[in-house]
Amino acid sequence: MSEASGTKVLRFVHRFSPTLSCEIQIPVNPPGPGEMFSPVCLWSGRSPKHVPAYRQWVLVTNQTLADRWGQRILYGLGIAPNRQIWGFEPSSPSKLLGKINVGIPSRRSL
């Protein structure tokens, strides 16, 4: 746990390779009623080959938060060419709720 700008945050850090890492900063306390859960992702480096590892890490991190906070979380995970909508509940396995196509289709796909 660390403090950023006087606010206590949880830091989840994953190193995908020696040149690529991601840190997610999340407030220690869960969002209140009607508040949005919006994690901050800080990337160092870039490599599309690590998408499966990133996906798995984000899913585990969200399940950890659902368990810690005792709250349900709905999360949109952007994986080209679609966005996966995931649901997390305390002490329950995560669920893929659906997929939404995003972006503008290329001429080849029309």
C-alpha positions in Angstrom: 0.0 0.0 0.0 1.3 3.5 -0.7 0.0 7.0 -0.7 -0.3 9.1 -3.8 -1.4 12.7 -3.4 -2.4 12.0 0.2 -4.8 9.2 -0.8 -4.0 5.6 0.2 -3.9 3.3 -2.8 -3.3 -0.4 -3.5 -0.6 -1.0 -6.0 -0.7 -4.2 -8.2 2.5 -4.5 -10.3 3.2 -7.2 -12.9 6.4 -7.5 -15.0 5.6 -9.2 -18.3 9.2 -9.1 -19.5 12.4 -7.3 -18.6 11.2 -4.3 -20.7 7.5 -4.4 -20.1 5.5 -3.9 -16.8 2.2 -2.5 -15.7 1.1 -1.0 -12.4 -2.6 -0.6 -11.4 -3.3 1.9 -8.7 -6.7 1.6 -6.9 -8.0 3.4 -3.8 -7.9 1.2 -0.6 -11.6 1.8 0.0 -14.2 0.5 -2.4 -16.3 3.0 -4.4 -19.4 4.3 -2.7 -22.9 3.9 -4.0 -23.1 5.5 -7.5 -19.4 6.0 -7.7 -17.4 4.7 -10.7 -14.5 2.2 -10.3 -11.8 3.4 -12.6 -8.3 2.0 -12.1 -5.3 3.8 -13.2 -2.9 1.7 -15.4 0.7 2.9 -15.7 2.6 1.1 -18.5 6.3 0.9 -19.0 7.2 -0.5 -22.4 4.9 -1.9 -25.0 4.4 -5.3 -26.6 1.2 -6.9 -28.0 2.5 -10.4 -27.6 1.8 -10.1 -23.8 -2.0 -9.6 -24.2 -2.9 -13.1 -22.8 -0.7 -12.6 -19.7 -2.2 -9.0 -19.2 -5.7 -10.3 -19.6 -5.1 -13.0 -17.0 -3.4 -10.6 -14.6 -6.3 -8.0 -14.8 -8.9 -10.7 -14.2 -7.1 -12.0 -11.1 -6.6 -8.4 -9.8 -10.3 -7.6 -10.2 -11.3 -10.9 -8.4 -8.9 -9.9 -5.6 -10.6 -6.5 -5.3 -14.1 -8.1 -5.3 -13.0 -10.5 -2.5 -11.3 -7.7 -0.5 -14.1 -5.2 -0.8 -17.0 -7.7 -0.5 -18.6 -6.1 -3.6 -19.5 -7.0 -7.1 -17.4 -5.5 -10.0 -18.4 -5.1 -13.6 -15.3 -4.6 -15.8 -14.8 -4.0 -19.5 -11.6 -5.5 -20.8 -10.6 -4.2 -24.2 -9.0 -6.9 -26.3 -9.0 -6.2 -30.1 -11.3 -6.6 -31.9 -13.8 -6.6 -29.1 -14.4 -5.6 -25.5 -15.1 -8.4 -23.0 -17.5 -7.6 -20.2 -16.6 -9.5 -17.0 -18.5 -9.8 -13.7 -16.7 -10.5 -10.4 -18.4 -11.4 -7.1 -16.8 -12.1 -3.7 -15.8 -15.7 -3.3 -17.2 -16.7 -6.7 -15.4 -17.4 -10.0 -15.3 -14.6 -12.5 -17.8 -14.7 -15.4 -17.5 -13.6 -19.0 -20.9 -11.9 -19.4 -20.5 -10.9 -23.1 -18.5 -9.4 -25.9 -19.0 -6.1 -27.6 -17.5 -5.3 -31.0 -15.8 -1.9 -30.9 -14.1 0.3 -33.4 -14.7 1.1 -37.1 -14.7 -1.9 -39.4 -12.1 -2.0 -42.1 -13.1 -2.1 -45.7 -12.0 -5.7 -45.9 -14.5 -6.7 -43.2 -17.5 -4.9 -44.9 
